[in-house]
Amino acid sequence: MFFIDDEHEETFYLLVSRKFKENDPEYEAAFYVLTADNELRKKGMPFITPDGIDWEGIWNNDWSSGYRILLKLTESLFKSSGSVELAYGLGVWGEELYRVAMQAIGIRRKAL
């Protein structure tokens, strides 16, 4: 599995192991993205609660276009609804965010 850094890997597995939604591919894909780098951890993780993920709170942050499309993809994978301009993401993501997006799709497709 691809992780941007050690903190990404550690935080992701910590959430998966502690969360009441263990072995839930929707949550695992969202946790994977929301722990991917410092900005996502800082702005996204406060909205992971025992009751779920507060997507409205996440969207109240100021996000660059690359993060915005990654989060739209993540929310779509989580809710199994919504549309995502994936081709736009391919044009704005650097290599790391591209790999995070592809890994999140893989997680959602097959639970860990």
C-alpha positions as CSV (number, residue, x, y, z in Angstrom):
1,M,0.0,0.0,0.0
2,F,1.2,3.5,-0.8
3,F,1.7,6.0,2.0
4,I,3.1,9.5,1.6
5,D,5.0,9.3,4.9
6,D,5.2,7.4,8.2
7,E,2.6,9.6,9.8
8,H,0.2,8.8,7.0
9,E,0.6,5.1,7.6
10,E,0.5,5.3,11.4
11,T,-2.5,7.6,11.6
12,F,-4.5,5.6,9.0
13,Y,-4.0,2.3,10.8
14,L,-4.7,3.9,14.1
15,L,-8.1,5.2,12.9
16,V,-8.9,1.9,11.2
17,S,-8.1,-0.1,14.4
18,R,-9.9,2.3,16.8
19,K,-13.0,3.1,14.7
20,F,-16.3,1.4,15.2
21,K,-16.4,1.0,11.4
22,E,-13.5,-1.3,11.2
23,N,-13.4,-3.4,7.9
24,D,-15.7,-0.9,6.2
25,P,-14.3,0.1,2.8
26,E,-16.1,3.4,2.7
27,Y,-14.6,4.6,6.0
28,E,-11.2,3.1,5.2
29,A,-11.0,5.0,1.9
30,A,-12.0,8.2,3.6
31,F,-9.6,7.6,6.5
32,Y,-6.8,6.9,4.0
33,V,-7.3,10.3,2.2
34,L,-8.0,12.3,5.3
35,T,-4.7,11.2,6.8
36,A,-2.6,11.4,3.7
37,D,-0.5,14.6,4.4
38,N,-0.2,17.4,6.9
39,E,-2.8,19.6,5.3
40,L,-5.4,16.9,5.0
41,R,-4.7,15.7,8.6
42,K,-4.9,19.3,10.0
43,K,-8.1,20.3,8.1
44,G,-9.9,17.0,7.8
45,M,-9.3,14.9,10.8
46,P,-11.1,17.2,13.3
47,F,-14.3,16.2,11.4
48,I,-13.9,12.5,12.0
49,T,-16.0,11.9,15.1
50,P,-17.4,8.8,16.8
51,D,-20.7,9.5,14.9
52,G,-19.0,9.4,11.5
53,I,-17.5,12.0,9.2
54,D,-18.8,15.6,9.0
55,W,-18.4,16.3,5.3
56,E,-20.0,19.7,5.7
57,G,-17.4,20.7,8.2
58,I,-14.6,19.4,5.9
59,W,-16.0,21.6,3.1
60,N,-15.9,24.7,5.2
61,N,-12.1,24.7,5.0
62,D,-10.2,26.5,2.3
63,W,-8.9,23.8,-0.2
64,S,-6.8,24.2,-3.3
65,S,-8.2,22.7,-6.5
66,G,-6.2,19.6,-6.2
67,Y,-7.3,18.8,-2.7
68,R,-10.9,19.8,-3.6
69,I,-11.2,17.3,-6.4
70,L,-9.5,14.6,-4.2
71,L,-12.0,15.3,-1.5
72,K,-14.9,15.2,-3.9
73,L,-13.7,11.8,-5.1
74,T,-13.4,10.6,-1.4
75,E,-16.8,11.8,-0.5
76,S,-18.2,10.1,-3.6
77,L,-16.5,6.8,-2.6
78,F,-17.8,7.3,0.9
79,K,-21.4,8.1,0.0
80,S,-21.6,6.0,-3.2
81,S,-23.1,9.1,-4.9
82,G,-22.1,12.3,-6.5
83,S,-20.1,13.1,-9.6
84,V,-16.3,13.7,-9.9
85,E,-14.4,15.3,-12.7
86,L,-11.7,12.8,-12.6
87,A,-10.0,14.1,-15.7
88,Y,-9.6,17.5,-14.0
89,G,-8.0,15.8,-11.0
90,L,-5.5,14.1,-13.3
91,G,-4.5,17.5,-14.6
92,V,-4.0,19.1,-11.2
93,W,-2.7,16.4,-9.0
94,G,1.0,15.9,-8.5
95,E,2.3,12.4,-8.3
96,E,1.6,11.9,-4.6
97,L,-2.1,13.0,-4.7
98,Y,-2.6,11.0,-7.8
99,R,-1.3,7.9,-6.0
100,V,-3.5,8.7,-3.0
101,A,-6.5,8.9,-5.2
102,M,-5.8,5.6,-7.0
103,Q,-5.1,3.9,-3.6
104,A,-8.4,5.2,-2.2
105,I,-10.3,3.8,-5.2
106,G,-8.5,0.5,-4.6
107,I,-9.4,0.5,-0.9
108,R,-13.0,1.3,-1.6
109,R,-13.2,-1.5,-4.2
110,K,-11.7,-4.1,-2.0
111,A,-11.7,-3.8,1.8
112,L,-8.3,-4.2,3.5
